[in-house]
Amino acid sequence: MDLKFAIVKKNYNRFKETWPKRPSSSSSTTCERPSKQAKKSSAETAVPEQTPKAPPLPAAPWLLTKQDIKLVDNRAKSFVTKNIAAWCIRGLLAMSQEETLFNLFEVIKRLTQPSYTTEQLQGLIEDTSTAVVLLERDFPLTLQNITTHLLHHISEGYEDYGPLYDRWLYPFERANSWVTRQILQHGHEESTVMQT
């Protein structure tokens, strides 16, 4: 375990068995300051003193098993897909911004489904476009990036490329990298990309 982590745990009075232990000094004698000549002679003949190693820290009192990691992954996936994000921000924004975000979360939930019918797909394309347009309307452009714009194209590509979990986004990442390199002035990304 990292020594800094152990010190933090000590500061919060948690996991006492992981706290760093300092060797106690048995002598409490006072030291006098040596003269310049004594310093010079001792520096010439001195053998470098080895600093004592701190005793190893015991293992952390908790451990994530493979099952625990799967549980954590499922909880992270459900942050948007089960509307946990909407619950967390409820009442913190203006009503129109809140509705826009809830609409976006609902679209993301639908975008991550494992399968679609042809009828569902057309409605999903329209709803995705509406969600992104509302996001652009209700939030400043500085909070948006190429990834939020990519939502427009993900649902449009379902007929050609299949559901999202089965997609390879490397071509999009390459295109985004190229577009990002075209930005000449930060704060005005869209206009400078169009100019270049």
Secondary structure, DSSP 4 states (H G I P E B T S, - for coil): --HHHHHHHHHTT--GGGS--PPPPS--PPPPPPPHHHHHHHHHHPPPPPPPPPPPPPPPS----HHHHHHHHHHHHHHHHTSHHHHHHTTSS-HHHHHHHHHHHHHHHHHT-S---HHHHHHHHHHHHHHHHHHHHHS-GGG--HHHHHHHHHHHTHHHH--GGG---HHHHHHHHHHHHT--STT-HHHHHHH-
